[in-house]
Amino acid sequence: MLKTSRGPVREALASLSQEGLIALERHRGARVAQLTDSDLHEIYSLRSQLERLAAEWACRNGTEGDFARMHQVLADFDDMATPRSPSAVASLDVAFHDSIFRAAHHEHLYRAWRGLRSQMFLYLVHKGALRQDVVRSWKPDHRKLFAAFDARDPRAAVALIGDHIEISFRRAQAASETPNEPASRR
């Protein structure tokens, strides 16, 4: 129907599988991955360690251009149409944290983050981990993080990112314990 050969489709499925978004089953095809509470704990425990390391390295290795990109994500929040949807804020959240990993200039660390990034977004959006209170507090929370990076203060950046991820984990846990409801009711 789309006149696409099997090769690019296989490559796309392999990429989605590597990102943890689909599960490939031999002789059965592919299915959308289901994230469990166990996955949530594993994702956040790994993210916590990776992001602390990224924060330290970003403070040491980040360039003016890296911090300008980080600041641009904050500016993009202001340019977003209102009311801001949780999925739009989730996209900016992932972009902000992606900019931290890029500023670290640590290729292996960035590859590890890329493996988690899509799963984080999936959890934020589809499990309802970004409720309306997060939409309101997103910019002040991320401004504090940016200030530590902009000051090139690794101790403050690591502490703030640790607290930030712990709060995010608790929100995600609470969201996974609550049945999903329409965003307007959150």
Disulfide bonds with the S-S distance in Angstrom:
none
